[in-house]
Amino acid sequence: MASPSWTEADHRGRPAPFVSREAGRSVVWLAGDQDIATVSVLAETLGNVTALDDADLVIDMSAVAFVDSATLRALTDCGRVLRSRSRTLTLRAPSRSAQRLLTLWRTLDRVSSPAMDRRPAASRSSSRSRGS
């Protein structure tokens, strides 16, 4: 699997979500601040991935610095759609600040599977470079 490329940006110059496949699942890689300025691009990406693929979905948040309530709403909405189609949404490797907000909003229980990936960043990086 190719490592995510953060060279493409949305219309505001922020990194656009990168979509890949991993172990039979779709993976959306996010980076930087995920807030009201990026939520429309995120929602569009999640909608496209959900509509065009029957696989479970992983949101890799290892490069996310900040999330706001608009982003949480988009993730929650996507999780609801996937559950209605007997699919899962897993949030992988959220930063500490993202984890705090996700826990505060109880979003983790609503959108992620119990097997949330909490491997250390070094382990995740080596997995990406090996293609696993």
Chimera marker file (.cmm) of the C-alpha trace (Angstrom):
<marker_set name="trace">
<marker id="1" x="0.000" y="0.000" z="0.000" r="1" g="1" b="0" radius="0.5"/>
<marker id="2" x="1.286" y="3.452" z="-0.831" r="1" g="1" b="0" radius="0.5"/>
<marker id="3" x="1.827" y="5.915" z="1.980" r="1" g="1" b="0" radius="0.5"/>
<marker id="4" x="-0.659" y="8.762" z="2.076" r="1" g="1" b="0" radius="0.5"/>
<marker id="5" x="0.266" y="11.769" z="0.006" r="1" g="1" b="0" radius="0.5"/>
<marker id="6" x="-0.525" y="15.073" z="1.663" r="1" g="1" b="0" radius="0.5"/>
<marker id="7" x="0.428" y="17.047" z="-1.449" r="1" g="1" b="0" radius="0.5"/>
<marker id="8" x="-3.147" y="17.362" z="-2.670" r="1" g="1" b="0" radius="0.5"/>
<marker id="9" x="-5.087" y="20.041" z="-0.862" r="1" g="1" b="0" radius="0.5"/>
<marker id="10" x="-8.670" y="21.155" z="-0.797" r="1" g="1" b="0" radius="0.5"/>
<marker id="11" x="-9.693" y="24.616" z="-1.960" r="1" g="1" b="0" radius="0.5"/>
<marker id="12" x="-8.522" y="26.189" z="1.307" r="1" g="1" b="0" radius="0.5"/>
<marker id="13" x="-4.993" y="24.850" z="1.023" r="1" g="1" b="0" radius="0.5"/>
<marker id="14" x="-5.475" y="22.214" z="3.727" r="1" g="1" b="0" radius="0.5"/>
<marker id="15" x="-4.586" y="18.557" z="3.194" r="1" g="1" b="0" radius="0.5"/>
<marker id="16" x="-7.415" y="16.712" z="1.466" r="1" g="1" b="0" radius="0.5"/>
<marker id="17" x="-8.415" y="13.262" z="2.745" r="1" g="1" b="0" radius="0.5"/>
<marker id="18" x="-6.459" y="10.453" z="1.116" r="1" g="1" b="0" radius="0.5"/>
<marker id="19" x="-8.305" y="7.193" z="0.372" r="1" g="1" b="0" radius="0.5"/>
<marker id="20" x="-6.628" y="3.794" z="0.125" r="1" g="1" b="0" radius="0.5"/>
<marker id="21" x="-7.346" y="0.075" z="0.611" r="1" g="1" b="0" radius="0.5"/>
<marker id="22" x="-5.929" y="-1.986" z="3.441" r="1" g="1" b="0" radius="0.5"/>
<marker id="23" x="-6.747" y="-5.600" z="4.333" r="1" g="1" b="0" radius="0.5"/>
<marker id="24" x="-10.018" y="-5.494" z="2.404" r="1" g="1" b="0" radius="0.5"/>
<marker id="25" x="-11.171" y="-2.244" z="4.021" r="1" g="1" b="0" radius="0.5"/>
<marker id="26" x="-11.329" y="1.304" z="2.761" r="1" g="1" b="0" radius="0.5"/>
<marker id="27" x="-9.094" y="3.709" z="4.680" r="1" g="1" b="0" radius="0.5"/>
<marker id="28" x="-9.551" y="7.477" z="4.762" r="1" g="1" b="0" radius="0.5"/>
<marker id="29" x="-6.401" y="9.211" z="5.991" r="1" g="1" b="0" radius="0.5"/>
<marker id="30" x="-6.893" y="12.620" z="7.633" r="1" g="1" b="0" radius="0.5"/>
<marker id="31" x="-4.249" y="15.193" z="8.556" r="1" g="1" b="0" radius="0.5"/>
<marker id="32" x="-3.978" y="18.573" z="10.219" r="1" g="1" b="0" radius="0.5"/>
<marker id="33" x="-6.974" y="20.421" z="11.607" r="1" g="1" b="0" radius="0.5"/>
<marker id="34" x="-10.352" y="18.834" z="10.893" r="1" g="1" b="0" radius="0.5"/>
<marker id="35" x="-12.910" y="21.537" z="11.499" r="1" g="1" b="0" radius="0.5"/>
<marker id="36" x="-15.681" y="23.565" z="9.898" r="1" g="1" b="0" radius="0.5"/>
<marker id="37" x="-13.291" y="24.616" z="7.126" r="1" g="1" b="0" radius="0.5"/>
<marker id="38" x="-12.598" y="20.998" z="6.100" r="1" g="1" b="0" radius="0.5"/>
<marker id="39" x="-15.849" y="19.223" z="6.961" r="1" g="1" b="0" radius="0.5"/>
<marker id="40" x="-17.465" y="19.634" z="3.531" r="1" g="1" b="0" radius="0.5"/>
<marker id="41" x="-14.519" y="17.896" z="1.829" r="1" g="1" b="0" radius="0.5"/>
<marker id="42" x="-14.519" y="15.204" z="4.528" r="1" g="1" b="0" radius="0.5"/>
<marker id="43" x="-18.283" y="14.619" z="4.228" r="1" g="1" b="0" radius="0.5"/>
<marker id="44" x="-18.002" y="14.383" z="0.439" r="1" g="1" b="0" radius="0.5"/>
<marker id="45" x="-15.130" y="11.906" z="0.712" r="1" g="1" b="0" radius="0.5"/>
<marker id="46" x="-16.975" y="9.772" z="3.278" r="1" g="1" b="0" radius="0.5"/>
<marker id="47" x="-20.126" y="9.819" z="1.148" r="1" g="1" b="0" radius="0.5"/>
<marker id="48" x="-18.224" y="8.722" z="-1.953" r="1" g="1" b="0" radius="0.5"/>
<marker id="49" x="-16.347" y="5.939" z="-0.181" r="1" g="1" b="0" radius="0.5"/>
<marker id="50" x="-19.533" y="4.713" z="1.484" r="1" g="1" b="0" radius="0.5"/>
<marker id="51" x="-21.515" y="4.732" z="-1.770" r="1" g="1" b="0" radius="0.5"/>
<marker id="52" x="-18.845" y="3.247" z="-4.043" r="1" g="1" b="0" radius="0.5"/>
<marker id="53" x="-17.567" y="0.448" z="-1.827" r="1" g="1" b="0" radius="0.5"/>
<marker id="54" x="-19.140" y="-2.313" z="0.271" r="1" g="1" b="0" radius="0.5"/>
<marker id="55" x="-16.152" y="-2.607" z="2.588" r="1" g="1" b="0" radius="0.5"/>
<marker id="56" x="-15.865" y="-1.564" z="6.207" r="1" g="1" b="0" radius="0.5"/>
<marker id="57" x="-14.290" y="1.854" z="6.671" r="1" g="1" b="0" radius="0.5"/>
<marker id="58" x="-11.285" y="2.950" z="8.720" r="1" g="1" b="0" radius="0.5"/>
<marker id="59" x="-10.574" y="6.602" z="9.446" r="1" g="1" b="0" radius="0.5"/>
<marker id="60" x="-6.867" y="7.006" z="10.192" r="1" g="1" b="0" radius="0.5"/>
<marker id="61" x="-6.488" y="10.001" z="12.496" r="1" g="1" b="0" radius="0.5"/>
<marker id="62" x="-2.794" y="9.585" z="13.318" r="1" g="1" b="0" radius="0.5"/>
<marker id="63" x="-1.867" y="12.861" z="11.588" r="1" g="1" b="0" radius="0.5"/>
<marker id="64" x="-4.846" y="14.874" z="12.894" r="1" g="1" b="0" radius="0.5"/>
<marker id="65" x="-3.935" y="17.774" z="15.168" r="1" g="1" b="0" radius="0.5"/>
<marker id="66" x="-7.438" y="19.032" z="15.969" r="1" g="1" b="0" radius="0.5"/>
<marker id="67" x="-11.073" y="17.989" z="15.495" r="1" g="1" b="0" radius="0.5"/>
<marker id="68" x="-14.210" y="19.998" z="16.131" r="1" g="1" b="0" radius="0.5"/>
<marker id="69" x="-17.895" y="19.208" z="16.513" r="1" g="1" b="0" radius="0.5"/>
<marker id="70" x="-18.570" y="19.544" z="12.763" r="1" g="1" b="0" radius="0.5"/>
<marker id="71" x="-16.070" y="16.770" z="12.084" r="1" g="1" b="0" radius="0.5"/>
<marker id="72" x="-17.532" y="14.618" z="14.853" r="1" g="1" b="0" radius="0.5"/>
<marker id="73" x="-20.973" y="15.070" z="13.327" r="1" g="1" b="0" radius="0.5"/>
<marker id="74" x="-19.705" y="13.955" z="9.894" r="1" g="1" b="0" radius="0.5"/>
<marker id="75" x="-18.075" y="10.874" z="11.445" r="1" g="1" b="0" radius="0.5"/>
<marker id="76" x="-21.186" y="10.052" z="13.462" r="1" g="1" b="0" radius="0.5"/>
<marker id="77" x="-23.424" y="10.430" z="10.401" r="1" g="1" b="0" radius="0.5"/>
<marker id="78" x="-21.115" y="8.196" z="8.357" r="1" g="1" b="0" radius="0.5"/>
<marker id="79" x="-21.095" y="5.594" z="11.143" r="1" g="1" b="0" radius="0.5"/>
<marker id="80" x="-24.892" y="5.594" z="11.198" r="1" g="1" b="0" radius="0.5"/>
<marker id="81" x="-25.065" y="5.028" z="7.429" r="1" g="1" b="0" radius="0.5"/>
<marker id="82" x="-22.514" y="2.225" z="7.589" r="1" g="1" b="0" radius="0.5"/>
<marker id="83" x="-24.332" y="0.495" z="10.475" r="1" g="1" b="0" radius="0.5"/>
<marker id="84" x="-27.562" y="0.600" z="8.467" r="1" g="1" b="0" radius="0.5"/>
<marker id="85" x="-25.652" y="-1.336" z="5.783" r="1" g="1" b="0" radius="0.5"/>
<marker id="86" x="-24.159" y="-3.831" z="8.285" r="1" g="1" b="0" radius="0.5"/>
<marker id="87" x="-20.705" y="-2.268" z="7.931" r="1" g="1" b="0" radius="0.5"/>
<marker id="88" x="-18.392" y="-0.771" z="10.512" r="1" g="1" b="0" radius="0.5"/>
<marker id="89" x="-16.519" y="2.485" z="10.941" r="1" g="1" b="0" radius="0.5"/>
<marker id="90" x="-13.295" y="2.340" z="12.926" r="1" g="1" b="0" radius="0.5"/>
<marker id="91" x="-11.406" y="5.409" z="14.110" r="1" g="1" b="0" radius="0.5"/>
<marker id="92" x="-7.731" y="4.528" z="14.116" r="1" g="1" b="0" radius="0.5"/>
<marker id="93" x="-5.025" y="6.209" z="16.139" r="1" g="1" b="0" radius="0.5"/>
<marker id="94" x="-6.687" y="9.470" z="17.205" r="1" g="1" b="0" radius="0.5"/>
<marker id="95" x="-4.348" y="11.922" z="18.913" r="1" g="1" b="0" radius="0.5"/>
<marker id="96" x="-4.762" y="12.505" z="22.642" r="1" g="1" b="0" radius="0.5"/>
<marker id="97" x="-6.679" y="15.717" z="22.081" r="1" g="1" b="0" radius="0.5"/>
<marker id="98" x="-8.930" y="14.015" z="19.520" r="1" g="1" b="0" radius="0.5"/>
<marker id="99" x="-9.460" y="11.072" z="21.889" r="1" g="1" b="0" radius="0.5"/>
<marker id="100" x="-10.522" y="13.430" z="24.669" r="1" g="1" b="0" radius="0.5"/>
<marker id="101" x="-13.100" y="15.133" z="22.470" r="1" g="1" b="0" radius="0.5"/>
<marker id="102" x="-14.330" y="11.829" z="21.037" r="1" g="1" b="0" radius="0.5"/>
<marker id="103" x="-14.740" y="10.446" z="24.549" r="1" g="1" b="0" radius="0.5"/>
<marker id="104" x="-16.427" y="13.606" z="25.776" r="1" g="1" b="0" radius="0.5"/>
<marker id="105" x="-18.941" y="13.392" z="22.936" r="1" g="1" b="0" radius="0.5"/>
<marker id="106" x="-19.206" y="9.606" z="23.435" r="1" g="1" b="0" radius="0.5"/>
<marker id="107" x="-18.529" y="9.310" z="19.722" r="1" g="1" b="0" radius="0.5"/>
<marker id="108" x="-16.187" y="6.363" z="20.173" r="1" g="1" b="0" radius="0.5"/>
<marker id="109" x="-19.052" y="4.143" z="21.285" r="1" g="1" b="0" radius="0.5"/>
<marker id="110" x="-21.207" y="5.195" z="18.343" r="1" g="1" b="0" radius="0.5"/>
<marker id="111" x="-18.780" y="4.985" z="15.438" r="1" g="1" b="0" radius="0.5"/>
<marker id="112" x="-15.807" y="2.778" z="16.174" r="1" g="1" b="0" radius="0.5"/>
<marker id="113" x="-15.470" y="-0.915" z="16.600" r="1" g="1" b="0" radius="0.5"/>
<marker id="114" x="-14.113" y="-2.258" z="19.901" r="1" g="1" b="0" radius="0.5"/>
<marker id="115" x="-10.836" y="-2.989" z="18.129" r="1" g="1" b="0" radius="0.5"/>
<marker id="116" x="-9.724" y="0.629" z="17.756" r="1" g="1" b="0" radius="0.5"/>
<marker id="117" x="-6.100" y="0.621" z="16.746" r="1" g="1" b="0" radius="0.5"/>
<marker id="118" x="-4.047" y="2.271" z="19.470" r="1" g="1" b="0" radius="0.5"/>
<marker id="119" x="-0.605" y="1.140" z="18.358" r="1" g="1" b="0" radius="0.5"/>
<marker id="120" x="2.207" y="3.623" z="18.946" r="1" g="1" b="0" radius="0.5"/>
<marker id="121" x="2.878" y="6.002" z="16.061" r="1" g="1" b="0" radius="0.5"/>
<marker id="122" x="6.198" y="4.289" z="15.210" r="1" g="1" b="0" radius="0.5"/>
<marker id="123" x="4.419" y="0.970" z="14.796" r="1" g="1" b="0" radius="0.5"/>
<marker id="124" x="1.745" y="2.520" z="12.573" r="1" g="1" b="0" radius="0.5"/>
<marker id="125" x="4.400" y="4.226" z="10.436" r="1" g="1" b="0" radius="0.5"/>
<marker id="126" x="6.320" y="1.007" z="9.906" r="1" g="1" b="0" radius="0.5"/>
<marker id="127" x="3.064" y="-0.796" z="8.985" r="1" g="1" b="0" radius="0.5"/>
<marker id="128" x="2.294" y="1.835" z="6.351" r="1" g="1" b="0" radius="0.5"/>
<marker id="129" x="5.756" y="1.631" z="4.860" r="1" g="1" b="0" radius="0.5"/>
<marker id="130" x="5.593" y="-2.203" z="4.720" r="1" g="1" b="0" radius="0.5"/>
<marker id="131" x="2.201" y="-2.078" z="3.062" r="1" g="1" b="0" radius="0.5"/>
<marker id="132" x="0.212" y="-3.824" z="5.801" r="1" g="1" b="0" radius="0.5"/>
<link id1="1" id2="2" r="1" g="1" b="0" radius="0.2"/>
<link id1="2" id2="3" r="1" g="1" b="0" radius="0.2"/>
<link id1="3" id2="4" r="1" g="1" b="0" radius="0.2"/>
<link id1="4" id2="5" r="1" g="1" b="0" radius="0.2"/>
<link id1="5" id2="6" r="1" g="1" b="0" radius="0.2"/>
<link id1="6" id2="7" r="1" g="1" b="0" radius="0.2"/>
<link id1="7" id2="8" r="1" g="1" b="0" radius="0.2"/>
<link id1="8" id2="9" r="1" g="1" b="0" radius="0.2"/>
<link id1="9" id2="10" r="1" g="1" b="0" radius="0.2"/>
<link id1="10" id2="11" r="1" g="1" b="0" radius="0.2"/>
<link id1="11" id2="12" r="1" g="1" b="0" radius="0.2"/>
<link id1="12" id2="13" r="1" g="1" b="0" radius="0.2"/>
<link id1="13" id2="14" r="1" g="1" b="0" radius="0.2"/>
<link id1="14" id2="15" r="1" g="1" b="0" radius="0.2"/>
<link id1="15" id2="16" r="1" g="1" b="0" radius="0.2"/>
<link id1="16" id2="17" r="1" g="1" b="0" radius="0.2"/>
<link id1="17" id2="18" r="1" g="1" b="0" radius="0.2"/>
<link id1="18" id2="19" r="1" g="1" b="0" radius="0.2"/>
<link id1="19" id2="20" r="1" g="1" b="0" radius="0.2"/>
<link id1="20" id2="21" r="1" g="1" b="0" radius="0.2"/>
<link id1="21" id2="22" r="1" g="1" b="0" radius="0.2"/>
<link id1="22" id2="23" r="1" g="1" b="0" radius="0.2"/>
<link id1="23" id2="24" r="1" g="1" b="0" radius="0.2"/>
<link id1="24" id2="25" r="1" g="1" b="0" radius="0.2"/>
<link id1="25" id2="26" r="1" g="1" b="0" radius="0.2"/>
<link id1="26" id2="27" r="1" g="1" b="0" radius="0.2"/>
<link id1="27" id2="28" r="1" g="1" b="0" radius="0.2"/>
<link id1="28" id2="29" r="1" g="1" b="0" radius="0.2"/>
<link id1="29" id2="30" r="1" g="1" b="0" radius="0.2"/>
<link id1="30" id2="31" r="1" g="1" b="0" radius="0.2"/>
<link id1="31" id2="32" r="1" g="1" b="0" radius="0.2"/>
<link id1="32" id2="33" r="1" g="1" b="0" radius="0.2"/>
<link id1="33" id2="34" r="1" g="1" b="0" radius="0.2"/>
<link id1="34" id2="35" r="1" g="1" b="0" radius="0.2"/>
<link id1="35" id2="36" r="1" g="1" b="0" radius="0.2"/>
<link id1="36" id2="37" r="1" g="1" b="0" radius="0.2"/>
<link id1="37" id2="38" r="1" g="1" b="0" radius="0.2"/>
<link id1="38" id2="39" r="1" g="1" b="0" radius="0.2"/>
<link id1="39" id2="40" r="1" g="1" b="0" radius="0.2"/>
<link id1="40" id2="41" r="1" g="1" b="0" radius="0.2"/>
<link id1="41" id2="42" r="1" g="1" b="0" radius="0.2"/>
<link id1="42" id2="43" r="1" g="1" b="0" radius="0.2"/>
<link id1="43" id2="44" r="1" g="1" b="0" radius="0.2"/>
<link id1="44" id2="45" r="1" g="1" b="0" radius="0.2"/>
<link id1="45" id2="46" r="1" g="1" b="0" radius="0.2"/>
<link id1="46" id2="47" r="1" g="1" b="0" radius="0.2"/>
<link id1="47" id2="48" r="1" g="1" b="0" radius="0.2"/>
<link id1="48" id2="49" r="1" g="1" b="0" radius="0.2"/>
<link id1="49" id2="50" r="1" g="1" b="0" radius="0.2"/>
<link id1="50" id2="51" r="1" g="1" b="0" radius="0.2"/>
<link id1="51" id2="52" r="1" g="1" b="0" radius="0.2"/>
<link id1="52" id2="53" r="1" g="1" b="0" radius="0.2"/>
<link id1="53" id2="54" r="1" g="1" b="0" radius="0.2"/>
<link id1="54" id2="55" r="1" g="1" b="0" radius="0.2"/>
<link id1="55" id2="56" r="1" g="1" b="0" radius="0.2"/>
<link id1="56" id2="57" r="1" g="1" b="0" radius="0.2"/>
<link id1="57" id2="58" r="1" g="1" b="0" radius="0.2"/>
<link id1="58" id2="59" r="1" g="1" b="0" radius="0.2"/>
<link id1="59" id2="60" r="1" g="1" b="0" radius="0.2"/>
<link id1="60" id2="61" r="1" g="1" b="0" radius="0.2"/>
<link id1="61" id2="62" r="1" g="1" b="0" radius="0.2"/>
<link id1="62" id2="63" r="1" g="1" b="0" radius="0.2"/>
<link id1="63" id2="64" r="1" g="1" b="0" radius="0.2"/>
<link id1="64" id2="65" r="1" g="1" b="0" radius="0.2"/>
<link id1="65" id2="66" r="1" g="1" b="0" radius="0.2"/>
<link id1="66" id2="67" r="1" g="1" b="0" radius="0.2"/>
<link id1="67" id2="68" r="1" g="1" b="0" radius="0.2"/>
<link id1="68" id2="69" r="1" g="1" b="0" radius="0.2"/>
<link id1="69" id2="70" r="1" g="1" b="0" radius="0.2"/>
<link id1="70" id2="71" r="1" g="1" b="0" radius="0.2"/>
<link id1="71" id2="72" r="1" g="1" b="0" radius="0.2"/>
<link id1="72" id2="73" r="1" g="1" b="0" radius="0.2"/>
<link id1="73" id2="74" r="1" g="1" b="0" radius="0.2"/>
<link id1="74" id2="75" r="1" g="1" b="0" radius="0.2"/>
<link id1="75" id2="76" r="1" g="1" b="0" radius="0.2"/>
<link id1="76" id2="77" r="1" g="1" b="0" radius="0.2"/>
<link id1="77" id2="78" r="1" g="1" b="0" radius="0.2"/>
<link id1="78" id2="79" r="1" g="1" b="0" radius="0.2"/>
<link id1="79" id2="80" r="1" g="1" b="0" radius="0.2"/>
<link id1="80" id2="81" r="1" g="1" b="0" radius="0.2"/>
<link id1="81" id2="82" r="1" g="1" b="0" radius="0.2"/>
<link id1="82" id2="83" r="1" g="1" b="0" radius="0.2"/>
<link id1="83" id2="84" r="1" g="1" b="0" radius="0.2"/>
<link id1="84" id2="85" r="1" g="1" b="0" radius="0.2"/>
<link id1="85" id2="86" r="1" g="1" b="0" radius="0.2"/>
<link id1="86" id2="87" r="1" g="1" b="0" radius="0.2"/>
<link id1="87" id2="88" r="1" g="1" b="0" radius="0.2"/>
<link id1="88" id2="89" r="1" g="1" b="0" radius="0.2"/>
<link id1="89" id2="90" r="1" g="1" b="0" radius="0.2"/>
<link id1="90" id2="91" r="1" g="1" b="0" radius="0.2"/>
<link id1="91" id2="92" r="1" g="1" b="0" radius="0.2"/>
<link id1="92" id2="93" r="1" g="1" b="0" radius="0.2"/>
<link id1="93" id2="94" r="1" g="1" b="0" radius="0.2"/>
<link id1="94" id2="95" r="1" g="1" b="0" radius="0.2"/>
<link id1="95" id2="96" r="1" g="1" b="0" radius="0.2"/>
<link id1="96" id2="97" r="1" g="1" b="0" radius="0.2"/>
<link id1="97" id2="98" r="1" g="1" b="0" radius="0.2"/>
<link id1="98" id2="99" r="1" g="1" b="0" radius="0.2"/>
<link id1="99" id2="100" r="1" g="1" b="0" radius="0.2"/>
<link id1="100" id2="101" r="1" g="1" b="0" radius="0.2"/>
<link id1="101" id2="102" r="1" g="1" b="0" radius="0.2"/>
<link id1="102" id2="103" r="1" g="1" b="0" radius="0.2"/>
<link id1="103" id2="104" r="1" g="1" b="0" radius="0.2"/>
<link id1="104" id2="105" r="1" g="1" b="0" radius="0.2"/>
<link id1="105" id2="106" r="1" g="1" b="0" radius="0.2"/>
<link id1="106" id2="107" r="1" g="1" b="0" radius="0.2"/>
<link id1="107" id2="108" r="1" g="1" b="0" radius="0.2"/>
<link id1="108" id2="109" r="1" g="1" b="0" radius="0.2"/>
<link id1="109" id2="110" r="1" g="1" b="0" radius="0.2"/>
<link id1="110" id2="111" r="1" g="1" b="0" radius="0.2"/>
<link id1="111" id2="112" r="1" g="1" b="0" radius="0.2"/>
<link id1="112" id2="113" r="1" g="1" b="0" radius="0.2"/>
<link id1="113" id2="114" r="1" g="1" b="0" radius="0.2"/>
<link id1="114" id2="115" r="1" g="1" b="0" radius="0.2"/>
<link id1="115" id2="116" r="1" g="1" b="0" radius="0.2"/>
<link id1="116" id2="117" r="1" g="1" b="0" radius="0.2"/>
<link id1="117" id2="118" r="1" g="1" b="0" radius="0.2"/>
<link id1="118" id2="119" r="1" g="1" b="0" radius="0.2"/>
<link id1="119" id2="120" r="1" g="1" b="0" radius="0.2"/>
<link id1="120" id2="121" r="1" g="1" b="0" radius="0.2"/>
<link id1="121" id2="122" r="1" g="1" b="0" radius="0.2"/>
<link id1="122" id2="123" r="1" g="1" b="0" radius="0.2"/>
<link id1="123" id2="124" r="1" g="1" b="0" radius="0.2"/>
<link id1="124" id2="125" r="1" g="1" b="0" radius="0.2"/>
<link id1="125" id2="126" r="1" g="1" b="0" radius="0.2"/>
<link id1="126" id2="127" r="1" g="1" b="0" radius="0.2"/>
<link id1="127" id2="128" r="1" g="1" b="0" radius="0.2"/>
<link id1="128" id2="129" r="1" g="1" b="0" radius="0.2"/>
<link id1="129" id2="130" r="1" g="1" b="0" radius="0.2"/>
<link id1="130" id2="131" r="1" g="1" b="0" radius="0.2"/>
<link id1="131" id2="132" r="1" g="1" b="0" radius="0.2"/>
</marker_set>
